[in-house]
Structure formats: structure tokens, C-alpha cells
Amino acid sequence: MNDPVNRGLLPAGLRDVLPPDAAYEAEVAERLLAAFAARGYDRVKPPLVEFEDSLFAGAGAAMAAMTFRLMDPASQRMMGLRADITPQVARLATTRLARAPRPLRLSYAGEVLSLAAGELRPEREFVQVGAELIGAESPAADAEAIVMATEALGRAGVRGLTVDLTEPTLVSAVCDGLGMDADDVARARDALDRKDAAAVAAVGGPGARLLRALLRASGLAARAIPALGALDLPAEAKALRDRLAAVVARIAEAAPGLALTIDPVEHRGFEYQTGVSFTLFADRVRGELGRGGRYRVDGDEPAVGFTLFMDSVMRALPPPVRARRVYLPAGGDGARAAALRAEGWVAVAGLEPCDDPRAEARRLGCDHVLIDDRPVAVDG
């Protein structure tokens, strides 16, 4: 166990983030938070660990199976190590910020740890950056969250963004409206998850025709919304469909160049969403950059928000631009070093005299060395 090779081995799904990637990720996270702040979203910082009865309340119940638990030696109560920050923000909204004016706009950034890796996400620990809009019910609130997420990612340097929208309660509303029994609903739901139209026809019972039509309505929003609008849906499902169409119209008005797709039967991964929900993707990037949607805080107050997964976001960005680094031979002028740093240089001071400052600069990863009070290229 003391073998230095084994000390670098980490549990599955965990990793070290090394230079320059660690600093770059932190910089991008701050850029995203700054974009949220410009729209009035105030930053909060909930703790890494909470008592499990508060962590799993309301929307947090969906994360219970993914949460590490431990005993608090001080109180002898069970605690959970957060797997998602959104439920913590919901707790803040109903406790410490219960009297704050609505709509309440909050943002956050922090590490989360999951008990197990997902099917599409091998990472178990990563940084979440997100925002929540609490106390607003209108389609304008849904659109604000989606547009803000894409604008922030675009300003951070992400290109080729696509937003995939769904209404995770739509299928249930259709099935309820048609009077389908629980067994038929479960079989149809499984077939829809597999996008198996033949199976939907075979097991969908009285809803087979309509559920197959919903499945066919997936695709680009410009085609999917009219296709959904042509369907004769039960009353509750019709209201959900119309809400989705209203949100899409507002997004298209605010961000006309944004690529929008619709998958009206998707619900996996939206464990606590109760309305229009979405997933963010970027061209040629593995996995989703983030996801979000509408939910209820403490079972009552309307809210919409999203979470960005920083490991995926970083894969969508170009490599960091390395700052100019200058090596300062030992015993140099401290004022000159301060001036160089003020100009944007990374100035690395030598701690001991050396015979070959250029070689020492090269060894320390510096592209310049201070000679006669001015930076000179190491290989120049």
C-alpha cells in the first residue's frame, strides 16, 4: 500500500485535474457565473455535506440512491455528501431566503460526488455550475433559463450548441387521459424509452396510435412543434403541449440562431422535473453539457433551473492559451518583477543562483528569461 505507484491510483470515476487545466476550469466557471450575475442571479454556496433528512426533502428525494452517506460524530445523525446542488438551493429558498422577494434568482458552483457512474457519464465527481429561477410559473421563465444557459456557454467559448427539449410528464398525461391501466402504461413507457415504434404499437393498448404519433414528432423544433400541434390530445396533455410550444416560441424570439430539437417522449434523467425540461449538447463533444427544467420547491413553489457539468463543458472548449512566462534569475529587482506581473506576465523567480539562466528557464517551463532588465525569448 505504500508503493508510490499505487498512491496515484484513484477510485473509478475520480481524477486529478492538473495544470493548466485546473486553473482553466476555474476561470471558465467564473465566466459562466459572471454571465448569470449580469442577469441578476445572486451566488449562493451551500455546504458539501448536509443532514440527509434535509438533503433528501422535496426534489432531493430523487438523488437519494446516488448519495454517499456518513454518520456525523457530533450529532449522531446521518448526513449525505451532495450528488446535486439544485436540491440544496431549493432548501435555501424555503428556509433562509423564504422572505426574499420573488422571483428569486440564484446561482452556484461546487463539487458534487455520485455513488455510482451513470450510463453516459463515467465521472462520479465533477464541478456543477448552475442557476435557479424560483417563484415564477410563466413560459418566459423557462425561456430565460434556457437562453441564459446557452448565452453563458457561448460567451465562455462553446460553439455548435443544441438544446433538446422535452416535456417529461406528457406521456403520463396522454395515458391518463386515455384511461390506460398501469400495466399498459409501464409497457408503453419502456417501449418509448427504447424508441421502438413496433413495440409501442404492440403494447400501447388504447394509446398505441397516439403514442406512436408522439414518437414520430421528435426532431427539429420547426417540424416537431407543428406535428405535435396536429395531434388530438387529452385535455391535460394538450395544455402541456401548448406550454412547450409557447416556450419554444419565446426561445426562438430571444435566440433566433439557436438549434432546438424536441423529444416529446423522453423522461429519463429528469427525476424531479414537472414541466418543460432540456438537455444541452455541443457538436463533436461526448455527453451532455448540462440539463435543466421545471420543478417544484417544497412541493408547491414553481421553479426552473439548470446545471452545467464542467467536465463536459471543458471538452467543448479549445485548449487554454498559455500565459507568457518569464524566468527571473535569483537576486533580481523585486520592483521589476512586480511591474512584469502587472503587465500580464507570469514571473517565476529563481531561488538560487544558476550558471545558465536560459536552461533554467526552459526547465521550469518559461518561454522568456529576464536579461538586462528585459524579457528575452529562451529560444530566440
N, C-alpha and C positions, 0 to 999 in steps of 0.2 A: 504493500500500500504506500510505502514511502518512495517508490520508484518515481523519479521526476517526470518520466514519460507519462505515467498514469495520472499524475496530478493535473495534466492538461485535458484529461478526458471529462466531458460533461454529460449529464443525463440527456437522453433523447429529447429533441425539441428545444434545447437550450444552447446558447452560443455566446462566445465573447465577441464584442464589437471593438475592433482595433482602430488605430489611427490610419488614415484620416477620416474613416467612416463614422466613428462615434461623434466627432465634432460636427460633421456634415449633417448627420441625422438631427442633432440638437438644433442646428441652425435652421433646417427646414421646418422643424416643429414650431420654432418661434415665428417663422414667416407665416405659417398657417394660423397660429393664434393671433398674430397681428392683423390678419385679414378678417378674422372673426371680430376682433375688438373694434375694427373700423365700422362694423355694423351694429355695435352696441352690446356685444356679448362679453360679459364680465367673467374673468377667470376665477375658478374655484380649485381647491386642492384637498380632496378627501383623503383619508388615511389608507395605507396599504392593506391594513387588517381591521376588521370590524367584528362585533358580536354577530353570530350567524342569524339570530332572530331578526335583526335589523337588516342585515345584508340580503337575506332571502325574502324580505317582505315585498309584497306587490309584484312589480315586474322582475325583481331579483329572484323569484322562485324558479324561473326558467334556467338560472345558472347554477342551481344547487348541485347538480350532478357533475359539474365541471370545476368545482371549487375545492381547493385544499382546506382541510380543517385542522385546527390545533387547539389545545387547551391553554387558556390564559392562567398562568400560575398565580396571578394576583387575585383574580375574582373567582377562579374555578369555574368559569363559564366557557363554552365552546365559541371559538372565533373562526372566521373564514378569511382566507387570503384572496382578495378580489380576482375574479376572472373577467370582469367587465366593470367599467366605471359608471355607465349610464344609471344603473340602479342606485348607486351612491348619490349621484346628482339629484335623482328623484327624491331620495331621503332628505337631502338638504332643502329641497323646495318645500317639503311638507313639515319641516321642523324649524330649523334656524332661519329660513327665509320664507316662512309661511305668511308673514305680513308684508313681504316685499310686493311692490306693485306688479300687476300682470299686464301684458305678457312678460314673463321672466326670461331673460336671455343669459345663458351661462355657457362657459367653455371650460375645457380641461385638457390636461396632458399627463400621462403617467404610465408606469409599467403595470401590466397585468400578467397573471400566471394561470394557465389552464391545467386541469388534472390530466387531460389526455389530448393528443393532437386530433384535429378534425380530418375528414376525408380529403379535403383540398388544401388544408393548412398544416404542414408538419411542425410549424413553430408552436411552442407552448408558452413561451414568454416573449412579449414584444411591447412596444410603446403604442398606446392609443392616444389619438388626438381627436377631440370631437366637440360638439356643441349641442345644446338642448334649448328649445323654444317651448316654454311651459305656460299654459293658460290661454292658448289660442286654438280655436277649432277650425278656422276657415281654410279653404284651399290656398289662400295667399300665404298662410304659414307654412304649409307643405312645400310650396314653390320656393319660398325664401330659403328654407333649409337646403333644398336640392341645389338651387342656383349658387348659394353661398359656398357649399362644398366644392362645386366644380370651379368656381371663380378662384377660390383659395388654392386649389391644386394647380390650376393654370398659372397663377402668379408664382407658384413655387417651381414651375418649370415642367410640369407634366403635360404631355401632348397626346392627342388622339383619344380623348376621354369619351366614354359611352356611359349613359345611365340606363339601367334596365329596371323598369318599374313593374310593380305587381300590386295586387290587392289580395292579401293572403286570406281574407275572410270571404272572398267572393264565391268560391266553390261551395263552402258550407251554406251560404245563403241560398244558392241555387238548389242544393239538395234539400234543405229545409222547406223551401217554397214548393218543391215538387212532392213533398211528403215521403221521401225515401227513408227506408229503415236503416238502422245503424250498420248492419252488415253490408248492405249495398253501398253505403257511403264509404266505409272503410276500404272495400274492394276497389271502388272507383277512385278513391284518393290515391291508393297505391299505384294504380294504372296510370293516373295523371302524373304522378311523380316520375314514373319511368317514361313519360311521353309516348305511351303505347296506345295509339288510337284504336287498334283492333281489340285490345283488352278492355278499353273503355266501353266499346260497343257491346262486348260480351258480358261485362259485369255491371254496367252502369244502370241497369234496370230502367225505370221510367225516365231517368235523367240522361240516358246514354246519348240521345241526339243532341241535346243542348250542351252537354259536357264535351262532346267531340267538337262542336262548333267553337266552344271556348278555346279548346286546344289549338284549333286551326287559326284562331285570331292572334296568335303570337307573331311577333316580328316588329318591323319598324313602326313607330307610333303613327306615322302618316297613313299607314294601311290598317294597323290594328284597331285604332280608335273608331274609324267608320265601320269596320267589321263587327266590333262589339256593339256599336250603336244600332246595328241592324237586327240584333237578337231580341227575341221576345222573352225577357227575363221576368222572374217573380219580382214582386214589388221591392223587397229589401235588396235583392241583388241589383235591380235596376238603379236604385239610389247609389249603391257602391260604384257601379259602372259610370254613372254620371259624375260622381265625385272625382274619379280617376281622370275622366275626360277634362274636367274643369282644371285640375292640377296641371295636366299636360299643356293645356292652352296657355296657362299663366307662365309656365316654364318657356314655352316657345316664344312668347312675347318678350320675356326678360333676357333670354339667351338664345336667339334665333339660330345660331350656328351649332348648338349642342346636339349631338347624336342621341336620340331617345329610342329605346325599344320597349316593348310591352310583352310580359309573360303573365297572362291573367290567371293561370292555374298554379303558379309557383308559390310555395309557402314554407319550404324547408329553410331553416336558418332564421326564420322570423318568429321566434318562440313567443315573444310578448308583444308583437305588433298587432294593432287592432284596426288598421286602415292602410292607406296608400303607403307603400314601402319601396325601397330602391336599393340597388347594388351598383357600385362604381367600378368600372373597368378602364384599362388603358391598352392601346394597341401594343401587341407583342410583349405583354407583361403577364407572367404566370399569376393566376389567382386574382382575387378581388382586392381593390384598393381600400374599399370601405363599404359600409352598408348602414341603412337607417330606415326610419319610417315613423308612423304614428302609433302612439301607445297612450296608456292612461296612468297617471301618477296616483298612487294610493287607491287605485280602482275607480277614481272619479274624475280628477282634473285632466283635461286634454293636454297632450304634449306631442311634439315631433322633434326628432333629433337624428344625429348620425355619428358614427365612429369611423375614423380613418386608421388603417393599420400601417404603422410607419415602416415595417419591414417591406411590405408590398409597395408602398409609396416610393421608397428609396430605389427599388428595382426599376421604377418608371422614370427615373431621373438620370441625366448624364453624370459621369464621374465628377467628383469635386475638382474645382480648379485650385491647384496647389499655390499657396501664397509664396511670394518671394522670400527666401530665407538667406540671411547674411550671417556669416560667422565672424564674431568679434574676438580677435586674439586677446589672451589674458592681459590684464593691466591696462586696458583701453580707457577712453574717456567716457564716463558714465553719462554725461550730458549728450554726447553724440549718439550713444545707444538709444537714449530716450527720444531724441529727435527722429531717428530712423523708425522707431516703433510708431511714433505719431504720424509718420508718412505712410504707414501701412506695411512696413517690413516686419517679418519675424526675425528678431535679432537674437541669435544664440551666443551667449558669452562663453568664451573659453575659461576654464577654471584653473588650468595650469599652463605655463609656457610650453610651446611646441616648436620644433625645428622647421616644420613645413606647414604653414597655415592653410595653404591650398588643399593639401592632402587631408588635413584635419577637418576642413570644411566639407570636403567630399564624403569623408567617413561619417559625419554627423547629418548628412542629407541636406546640406546647404548648397545652393547654386551660386552664391556670391561669398566673397570674403572682403573684409574691410582692410584696404591697403591705402596708406597715405590719406586717411580720413574719408575715403570714398569707396562704395561697394564696387568690386571688380568681379566679373564673371569667373567662376572657378575654372572653366574650360576655355576661357577666352584668351 
